[in-house]
Amino acid sequence: MSHGNREDEEDDMPKLSADTLAILGDFYSERAQNEKQFEDLKSQTAQDRLETPLSMTMFSEDWNASQFWYSDETAILLAEQLLKDSTNNTRIAIVSAPSVFIQIKNRLELTGNEGSVSDTPQVTLLEFDQRFSVFKEFVHYDFQSPIKLPGERARLVSVDLALTTIAAEAQVVVCTGERMEELVHKLYRGIRTTTFRPKHAQGRLSNDFRCYANFESEVWQWALGDKQA
């Protein structure tokens, strides 16, 4: 009698379909591959060398932490704008945009040796996610303590951030939601809404994003109806 009850209980247990099991298998396989890539990355950065292009697939998004990476197309475009006309004396501070930082690394360390980037600017990544501490440019940064920066790099990074409000020659690019437009204009002197629309990887974030800057370029102009126009 008890044996029959056990069989009934087993029959009542939910079972995954073959398609669901296949999707689950692909998920775990992809995760294992990304983990291996990340371990390889740690080995390369420990030796201060980069052998293959970096990819944000090495860093899975944490939606609970509001992590939504830019698409490669957006990240590459922003990286190229930041690197344009840069010199060895240029300082670039990237705040909570690791996908842009990754593309800058690719261009400086992989294509730079081929002449597309003749100089090497000083790049700093301000980021909360400690996974990016594998990079020497990483500085831990928490928006809840916006002016608190650790260690000996605090002074240099503070200068970078201060440039956004006190130096006319400093180029500023801010990508955030459309609803933040008034606040962005208020916080950054001379910044305006542009025609460029940042996109996120695989369209995961549907929020209407905008790019704000204090300069025009070949890839964006001032948007019609911009409140600063």
Salt bridges, closest charged atoms under 4 A:
GLU7 OE2 - HIS3 NE2 3.08
GLU39 OE2 - LYS42 NZ 3.24
ASP40 OD2 - LYS36 NZ 3.16
ASP48 OD1 - LYS136 NZ 3.36
GLU51 OE2 - ARG49 NH1 2.04
GLU61 OE1 - ARG204 NH1 3.21
GLU80 OE2 - ARG107 NE 3.81
GLU109 OE2 - LYS105 NZ 2.40
ASP129 OD2 - ARG131 NH2 2.68
GLU137 OE2 - LYS105 NZ 3.03
ASP160 OD1 - ARG91 NE 2.79
GLU181 OE1 - LYS227 NZ 3.90
GLU182 OE2 - LYS227 NZ 3.19
ASP208 OD1 - ARG210 NH1 2.65
GLU218 OE1 - LYS84 NZ 2.80
ASP226 OD1 - HIS185 NE2 3.43
ASP226 OD2 - ARG192 NE 3.11
